[in-house]
Amino acid sequence: MPPSPELNPVEKIWQWMKDKTAMKFFEDIGGLQDKITQMVNQLELNSIK
């Protein structure tokens, strides 16, 4: 059975985050954590719902 992201809305958020971080170089794990924190803070309540 093929994946159905529309049935699991969080998949859209994961994909957005992956697009912003995949194949990017971070100096250390702290840099990646900072980027993820920044992206989470950008999310709007409607996006999460």
N, C-alpha and C positions, 0 to 999 in steps of 0.2 A: 504494500500500500504506500503511495507517495506521501511525503509530508504535507500537512495542511496548516500552514502558518495562520490562516484566517481563523482556525479553530482554537489557536493558542496565541492570543494577542501579544504576549510578552516576547514572542519570537521576533516581532517587528522591532522592538527595542533592542534586543540582543543583536540583530542584524545591523541596526544603526550604529551601535557601539563597536561592533566588529569592523564595520567599514571605516570608522575613525581611528582604529588602533592596529588593525592587521597590517603586517609588512612595514611597520614603523619602528624606528630605533629609539629606545629609551635608555638613558644613561644607566639607570638602575631600576629596581622594582618600585622605588619611591616615585620615580617619574611616571611610571605606568599608573600607580595608585592615584597620583595627582590628576592625571588625565581622566581617569574613570570618575573620580570625585567631581571634577568639573562637568563632565557629561551628565552625571546624575543630577547635579544642581540645575542643569539647563532644562531638565524634563519638566513638563507642565502636568498638573494633576489630571487633566483630560487625557494626556498621553498614557499615563499609568493606568487609568480606569480602563 
